[in-house]
Amino acid sequence: MQKISSYLYPNRIELLADLAGFSVEFTNVYQRNVKIYNGIDNTIEFDIKNADQKRIDLSILNQIELNVMDASGAALPNSPYTVTPLIGRGLAEVIIPQGDLEDLSPQYLKYSVSALKNSRDVLLYANTRFGAVGTIELVGDAMPTYRDPRVFNTFVSEIDIQGNPIYHSSAIPTKFYESTPTNSLSFEIQVTGFVGTIWLEATTNDTINLEAFRAAGKPFGSWNRSVEDGLYTGVIPFASEILVSDYSYFRISYQTSNVTGIGAAFTVTKSGTNYSVAVRAGGTGYAVGSLLKVPGTQLGGIDGVNDLVIMVRSVYGHMSGASSYNVSSVTAVSAQGVATDGTGTFEVSGFNYSGKVDSITVS
């Protein structure tokens, strides 16, 4: 009858304590790499011996510590780890918590162990040639994993038949190699100063192409922010728990208000933390919903904090006898922004501005 022998090795590392202050003979033939795993707290045992291969009394050592470094040489978040003596001569253990490993990819980690004896540093050699550095293999696929939310923050644009840009996110895949297929996805869409339309496109094609998305249309509708509603900043209430069905890819698309026009100028008055705006020159080429931004530093404040966004509410259109220089000039506006506390009047022009989608978090 055939016999198969198997051996179960403890997760134990043999260490040599250099108690004499210099390297002495240590003839351990093989020191294997110890394995630890993502997703669990890992316990490593140490078998600490002297040069005669006899376990030592650990009460003569103080502050036994394990230093662990990743492949780049950076220490793990809570390294060094305290090594705790066990019942039994020469035996000790240390625990590496799962939280310290969750962001690491599978790799070979480096480690060293040190202690104090009579206030003197003592190295505990970790390999057969008196090397102070040993190797721990981090294995990443032994425990179930969960996909972190994915963030998309880059967009490409195309021009529609009216000459206005439409922005598209990267393609967002719905199919993965997973035991339980994804049933639904939620899209957390963060916007800043937005007026316009955002919609979710999808395609059942296994390859990504623009025509496939166009042919699918807008199966999940859209979210609209009108000029009358004012600028919106935050996470929009749209595209939560979208059923994947047989779709292969999603993408988020959006179009903002018109950003054309030139020459408009304004008089801005602040009182307290409020702005009021009057049209000083209407310019030309604007449309209802066009946005202009005035940086906070031009209004006695701070850029990004005291910025003023001006929205065109009405324009001077093609009327009999109107000068071509005044076509689509600004006649009325509204404004949003927080001024610095105080009073003041400023003559400004601003620059054409379009609200935007900052990011899409998919979970």
C-alpha positions as CSV (number, residue, x, y, z in Angstrom):
1,M,0.0,0.0,0.0
2,Q,1.3,3.4,-1.0
3,K,1.9,5.8,1.9
4,I,2.0,9.6,1.6
5,S,3.7,11.5,4.5
6,S,2.6,15.1,5.2
7,Y,3.9,17.6,7.6
8,L,2.2,20.6,9.2
9,Y,4.8,23.2,10.2
10,P,3.9,25.8,12.8
11,N,4.1,29.5,11.8
12,R,7.3,29.7,13.7
13,I,10.7,31.4,13.1
14,E,13.9,30.2,14.8
15,L,16.0,33.1,16.0
16,L,19.6,33.2,17.3
17,A,20.3,35.6,20.2
18,D,23.7,37.2,19.9
19,L,24.3,37.3,23.6
20,A,28.1,37.2,23.3
21,G,28.2,40.4,21.3
22,F,29.6,38.8,18.2
23,S,28.4,36.2,15.6
24,V,29.1,32.6,16.5
25,E,28.4,29.3,14.7
26,F,24.8,28.7,13.8
27,T,24.2,25.8,11.5
28,N,20.5,25.7,10.9
29,V,20.4,24.2,7.4
30,Y,17.2,25.8,6.2
31,Q,15.1,28.7,7.4
32,R,11.8,28.8,5.4
33,N,9.8,31.9,4.7
34,V,6.8,32.4,7.0
35,K,3.5,33.2,5.3
36,I,0.9,35.7,6.5
37,Y,-2.5,36.5,5.0
38,N,-4.6,39.5,4.2
39,G,-8.0,39.6,5.9
40,I,-7.0,38.1,9.2
41,D,-4.9,38.8,12.3
42,N,-1.7,36.9,11.9
43,T,0.2,35.2,14.8
44,I,3.9,34.5,14.4
45,E,5.8,32.4,16.9
46,F,9.5,32.8,17.7
47,D,11.8,30.1,18.9
48,I,14.7,32.0,20.4
49,K,17.9,30.1,21.1
50,N,21.6,30.7,21.9
51,A,24.6,29.7,19.9
52,D,24.4,26.2,21.3
53,Q,20.9,25.8,19.9
54,K,19.4,25.8,23.3
55,R,16.3,27.8,24.1
56,I,17.1,30.8,26.4
57,D,15.2,32.2,29.3
58,L,13.4,35.2,27.9
59,S,13.3,37.0,31.2
60,I,16.9,38.1,30.6
61,L,15.6,40.1,27.5
62,N,13.6,43.3,27.6
63,Q,11.6,45.1,24.9
64,I,11.6,42.4,22.2
65,E,10.3,44.0,19.0
66,L,9.5,42.9,15.5
67,N,10.1,45.4,12.7
68,V,8.2,44.8,9.5
69,M,8.9,46.7,6.2
70,D,7.1,46.5,2.9
71,A,8.8,45.9,-0.5
72,S,9.7,49.6,-0.7
73,G,11.3,49.6,2.7
74,A,8.6,51.6,4.5
75,A,7.5,50.3,7.9
76,L,4.0,49.0,8.4
77,P,1.7,51.4,10.2
78,N,2.1,50.0,13.7
79,S,5.7,48.6,13.4
80,P,7.6,47.8,15.5
81,Y,5.3,45.2,17.1
82,T,5.7,44.0,20.7
83,V,6.8,40.4,21.0
84,T,5.3,38.6,24.0
85,P,7.0,35.7,25.8
86,L,4.9,32.5,26.1
87,I,4.8,29.8,28.7
88,G,7.8,27.7,27.9
89,R,11.4,28.5,27.6
90,G,12.5,30.5,24.6
91,L,9.1,30.8,23.0
92,A,7.3,34.1,22.1
93,E,4.7,35.4,19.8
94,V,3.6,38.5,18.0
95,I,0.4,39.5,16.2
96,I,0.2,41.5,13.0
97,P,-3.3,42.9,12.8
98,Q,-5.3,42.6,9.6
99,G,-5.8,46.4,9.4
100,D,-2.1,46.9,8.9
101,L,-2.2,44.6,5.8
102,E,-5.5,45.5,4.1
103,D,-3.9,48.1,1.8
104,L,-0.9,46.0,0.8
105,S,-0.7,43.9,-2.3
106,P,0.8,40.4,-2.1
107,Q,4.6,40.8,-1.7
108,Y,7.6,39.7,0.2
109,L,8.0,41.7,3.4
110,K,11.2,42.1,5.3
111,Y,11.5,41.8,9.0
112,S,14.0,42.1,11.9
113,V,13.8,41.3,15.6
114,S,15.7,43.1,18.3
115,A,15.7,43.2,22.1
116,L,17.5,44.8,25.1
117,K,19.8,43.0,27.5
118,N,21.3,45.0,30.3
119,S,20.4,48.2,28.4
120,R,22.3,46.9,25.3
121,D,20.7,46.3,22.0
122,V,20.7,42.7,21.0
123,L,20.0,41.4,17.5
124,L,18.1,38.2,17.0
125,Y,19.4,36.7,13.8
126,A,16.7,35.6,11.4
127,N,18.5,33.5,8.8
128,T,21.3,30.9,8.6
129,R,24.1,33.3,7.7
130,F,23.8,35.7,10.6
131,G,21.6,38.1,8.6
132,A,19.5,40.4,10.7
133,V,16.8,40.6,8.0
134,G,14.4,37.8,7.2
135,T,11.5,37.4,4.8
136,I,7.7,37.1,5.3
137,E,5.5,36.2,2.4
138,L,2.2,38.2,2.3
139,V,-0.5,36.2,0.6
140,G,-3.5,38.1,-0.7
141,D,-6.0,35.6,-2.0
142,A,-6.6,33.3,1.0
143,M,-9.7,35.2,2.3
144,P,-12.7,36.6,0.5
145,T,-12.3,40.1,-0.8
146,Y,-14.8,42.9,-1.3
147,R,-14.5,45.5,-4.0
148,D,-13.9,49.0,-2.8
149,P,-16.0,51.8,-4.4
150,R,-14.4,53.0,-7.6
151,V,-13.9,56.7,-8.3
152,F,-14.0,58.2,-11.8
153,N,-13.0,61.8,-12.2
154,T,-11.8,62.2,-15.8
155,F,-14.1,63.1,-18.7
156,V,-13.8,63.4,-22.4
157,S,-15.9,65.7,-24.5
158,E,-17.6,65.7,-27.9
159,I,-19.4,68.5,-29.7
160,D,-23.1,68.2,-30.5
161,I,-24.8,69.4,-33.7
162,Q,-25.4,72.8,-32.1
163,G,-21.7,73.2,-31.2
164,N,-22.0,72.7,-27.5
165,P,-19.8,70.2,-25.6
166,I,-21.1,67.0,-24.0
167,Y,-18.9,65.3,-21.5
168,H,-18.6,61.5,-20.9
169,S,-17.0,59.6,-18.1
170,S,-14.9,56.5,-18.7
171,A,-16.7,53.3,-19.3
172,I,-17.8,51.6,-16.1
173,P,-17.8,47.8,-16.3
174,T,-20.6,45.7,-14.7
175,K,-19.1,42.3,-15.2
176,F,-16.4,40.8,-13.1
177,Y,-15.0,37.4,-12.3
178,E,-17.1,36.8,-9.2
179,S,-19.1,34.0,-7.7
180,T,-22.2,36.1,-7.2
181,P,-22.8,38.5,-10.1
182,T,-23.3,42.1,-9.3
183,N,-27.1,42.8,-9.2
184,S,-27.1,46.6,-9.0
185,L,-24.7,49.6,-8.9
186,S,-25.1,53.0,-7.2
187,F,-23.5,56.1,-8.7
188,E,-22.7,59.0,-6.3
189,I,-22.2,62.0,-8.5
190,Q,-20.5,65.0,-7.0
191,V,-21.0,68.3,-8.8
192,T,-19.9,71.9,-8.3
193,G,-21.8,75.0,-9.4
194,F,-23.9,72.9,-11.7
195,V,-26.7,73.9,-14.1
196,G,-27.5,71.5,-16.9
197,T,-28.4,67.9,-17.4
198,I,-26.8,64.6,-16.2
199,W,-27.8,61.2,-17.5
200,L,-26.7,57.6,-17.3
201,E,-26.0,55.6,-20.5
202,A,-25.6,51.9,-20.8
203,T,-24.8,49.3,-23.4
204,T,-25.1,45.5,-23.7
205,N,-22.2,45.3,-26.1
206,D,-19.1,43.5,-24.9
207,T,-16.9,46.1,-26.5
208,I,-16.8,49.8,-25.8
209,N,-17.7,52.2,-28.5
210,L,-19.5,55.5,-28.8
211,E,-22.2,54.3,-31.2
212,A,-23.2,51.5,-28.8
213,F,-23.9,54.1,-26.0
214,R,-25.7,56.4,-28.4
215,A,-27.9,53.6,-29.6
216,A,-28.9,52.7,-26.1
217,G,-30.1,56.2,-25.4
218,K,-31.0,57.2,-21.8
219,P,-32.6,54.1,-20.3
220,F,-32.5,55.5,-16.8
221,G,-33.6,59.0,-17.5
222,S,-31.7,62.1,-16.5
223,W,-31.3,64.7,-13.7
224,N,-31.9,68.4,-14.6
225,R,-30.9,71.6,-12.9
226,S,-32.5,74.6,-14.6
227,V,-31.4,78.2,-14.6
228,E,-34.3,79.1,-12.4
229,D,-33.2,76.6,-9.8
230,G,-29.8,78.2,-9.4
231,L,-26.4,76.6,-9.1
232,Y,-26.2,73.2,-7.4
233,T,-23.1,71.9,-5.4
234,G,-23.1,68.5,-3.7
235,V,-24.1,65.0,-4.5
236,I,-27.1,64.9,-6.9
237,P,-30.2,62.7,-6.1
238,F,-29.8,60.4,-9.1
239,A,-28.7,56.9,-10.2
240,S,-28.9,55.0,-7.0
241,E,-29.4,51.2,-7.0
242,I,-29.5,50.9,-10.8
243,L,-30.2,47.3,-11.8
244,V,-27.3,45.9,-13.9
245,S,-29.6,43.5,-15.9
246,D,-27.7,42.4,-19.0
247,Y,-25.7,45.6,-19.5
248,S,-22.0,45.3,-19.9
249,Y,-20.9,49.0,-19.4
250,F,-22.3,52.2,-18.0
251,R,-21.1,55.8,-18.3
252,I,-22.2,59.1,-16.9
253,S,-22.7,62.0,-19.4
254,Y,-23.5,65.6,-18.8
255,Q,-24.1,68.9,-20.5
256,T,-23.9,72.3,-18.9
257,S,-25.3,75.7,-19.8
258,N,-24.0,77.8,-22.6
259,V,-20.5,79.2,-22.0
260,T,-20.2,81.5,-25.0
261,G,-20.1,85.3,-24.9
262,I,-17.7,88.2,-24.6
263,G,-17.5,91.7,-23.2
264,A,-19.9,91.7,-20.3
265,A,-19.0,93.8,-17.3
266,F,-20.6,94.3,-14.0
267,T,-20.7,96.5,-10.9
268,V,-20.7,94.4,-7.7
269,T,-21.6,95.7,-4.3
270,K,-21.2,93.8,-1.2
271,S,-22.9,94.4,2.1
272,G,-22.2,92.1,5.0
273,T,-21.7,88.7,3.4
274,N,-24.0,89.3,0.4
275,Y,-23.3,90.3,-3.1
276,S,-25.6,92.4,-5.4
277,V,-24.8,92.7,-9.1
278,A,-25.7,95.3,-11.8
279,V,-25.0,95.1,-15.5
280,R,-22.5,97.7,-16.6
281,A,-21.9,96.5,-20.1
282,G,-23.9,93.7,-21.8
283,G,-21.3,92.4,-24.2
284,T,-22.4,90.0,-27.0
285,G,-22.9,86.4,-27.8
286,Y,-24.4,85.3,-24.4
287,A,-27.4,83.0,-23.8
288,V,-29.9,82.6,-21.0
289,G,-28.1,80.3,-18.5
290,S,-24.6,81.5,-19.4
291,L,-22.3,81.6,-16.3
292,L,-19.5,84.0,-15.4
293,K,-17.2,83.6,-12.4
294,V,-15.4,86.5,-10.6
295,P,-12.5,85.3,-8.4
296,G,-12.8,86.2,-4.7
297,T,-9.5,88.2,-4.8
298,Q,-11.1,90.7,-7.2
299,L,-13.8,91.3,-4.6
300,G,-11.6,91.8,-1.6
301,G,-11.8,88.2,-0.5
302,I,-10.2,84.8,-1.1
303,D,-10.3,82.7,-4.3
304,G,-12.4,79.6,-3.9
305,V,-14.1,81.0,-0.8
306,N,-15.5,84.3,-1.8
307,D,-15.9,83.7,-5.6
308,L,-19.0,85.2,-7.2
309,V,-20.9,83.2,-9.9
310,I,-23.1,85.4,-12.2
311,M,-25.9,83.7,-14.1
312,V,-27.4,85.4,-17.2
313,R,-31.2,85.6,-16.8
314,S,-32.1,87.5,-20.0
315,V,-30.4,88.8,-23.1
316,Y,-31.0,91.4,-25.8
317,G,-32.1,89.4,-28.9
318,H,-32.3,90.0,-32.6
319,M,-34.6,93.0,-32.7
320,S,-35.3,95.4,-35.6
321,G,-32.7,98.1,-35.6
322,A,-30.5,96.5,-33.0
323,S,-26.8,96.8,-33.6
324,S,-24.9,93.6,-34.3
325,Y,-22.6,94.5,-31.4
326,N,-25.5,94.2,-29.0
327,V,-27.0,90.9,-30.2
328,S,-27.4,88.5,-27.2
329,S,-26.0,91.1,-24.8
330,V,-26.7,90.6,-21.1
331,T,-29.7,92.5,-19.7
332,A,-30.4,90.8,-16.4
333,V,-28.4,88.5,-14.1
334,S,-28.6,86.7,-10.8
335,A,-25.6,85.9,-8.5
336,Q,-24.4,83.4,-6.0
337,G,-21.5,83.7,-3.6
338,V,-20.4,84.5,0.0
339,A,-18.7,87.9,0.4
340,T,-16.2,88.8,3.1
341,D,-18.0,90.7,5.9
342,G,-18.0,94.4,5.2
343,T,-18.9,96.8,2.4
344,G,-17.5,97.7,-0.9
345,T,-18.1,98.3,-4.6
346,F,-16.1,96.7,-7.5
347,E,-16.2,96.9,-11.2
348,V,-15.4,93.5,-12.7
349,S,-15.9,91.4,-15.8
350,G,-15.3,87.8,-14.8
351,F,-14.7,84.9,-17.1
352,N,-17.0,82.4,-18.8
353,Y,-17.6,79.5,-16.4
354,S,-19.3,76.1,-16.6
355,G,-20.3,74.1,-13.6
356,K,-18.9,70.6,-13.7
357,V,-19.1,67.0,-12.4
358,D,-16.2,66.5,-10.1
359,S,-16.3,62.8,-9.5
360,I,-18.4,59.6,-9.7
361,T,-18.1,57.1,-7.0
362,V,-19.5,53.7,-8.0
363,S,-20.4,51.1,-5.4
